[in-house]
Amino acid sequence: MLAFGMRLGNDPRLLVTTTPRPVKLIRELLADEGRGVVVTRGTSYQSIGNVPPQVFKRVQRYEGTRLGRQELLAELLDDVLGALWSRGLLDATRWHMKSRCRS
């Protein structure tokens, strides 16, 4: 849907803020960094003055966990802890079938 919002004008621009989840769109944007995409990262600790203290205290309990690394430290966690295969391994060994129509 973001692409549809950028269809007008000579130099459309977009600002996106999100928790870094390893979805296809986020990985594509990160891969395009420097080629029209500017990535700025910030942790929750950098905006501590913008969050009510009771809210920050509640989410701070996730510090030291995978969820905390993602939500508090803005890390893109590509792999699941304890998984047998990593996303990189799956992508590297993926076999793409070409669809064929039979007449």
SVG drawing of the C-alpha trace seen along z (x, -y; Angstrom):
<svg xmlns="http://www.w3.org/2000/svg" viewBox="-4 -16 29 46">
<polyline fill="none" stroke="black" stroke-width="0.4" points="0.0,0.0 3.0,-2.3 3.8,-2.2 0.4,-3.5 0.8,-6.5 4.0,-7.4 2.7,-7.4 2.2,-11.2 4.8,-13.9 8.3,-14.0 10.2,-13.1 7.8,-11.3 9.2,-10.6 8.0,-8.6 8.9,-8.3 8.3,-4.9 8.7,-4.1 8.4,-0.6 9.7,2.1 12.3,3.9 10.7,7.3 12.3,9.6 9.5,9.3 10.3,9.2 9.6,5.4 11.9,4.4 14.7,6.6 14.2,5.2 14.4,1.6 17.5,2.4 19.1,3.9 18.4,0.7 20.1,-1.5 22.2,-4.1 20.3,-3.7 17.5,-6.1 16.7,-4.6 18.0,-6.3 17.9,-4.1 18.0,-5.7 18.0,-3.6 17.2,-4.6 16.6,-2.7 13.8,-3.2 16.5,-4.5 17.1,-7.4 13.5,-8.6 13.0,-7.9 12.0,-11.5 9.0,-11.0 7.5,-8.0 5.7,-8.2 8.0,-6.7 5.4,-4.1 5.1,-2.8 8.9,-2.7 9.3,-0.8 6.7,1.7 8.5,2.4 12.0,2.3 11.3,5.7 12.0,7.2 15.6,5.9 18.0,8.8 15.5,10.9 15.1,11.3 11.9,9.3 13.9,6.6 16.6,6.6 14.0,6.0 11.7,3.6 14.1,1.7 17.3,1.8 15.8,1.8 17.7,4.9 16.5,6.8 16.4,10.4 16.4,12.7 16.7,16.1 14.7,17.8 16.6,18.9 17.0,22.7 15.8,23.1 17.3,26.0 17.7,23.8 18.5,20.2 16.7,17.9 20.0,17.5 20.4,21.2 16.8,21.6 17.1,18.8 20.4,20.1 19.1,23.6 15.6,22.7 14.6,24.3 12.3,22.3 10.0,24.2 9.0,22.5 5.3,22.9 4.6,24.7 1.3,24.9 0.4,28.0 -1.8,27.7"/>
</svg>
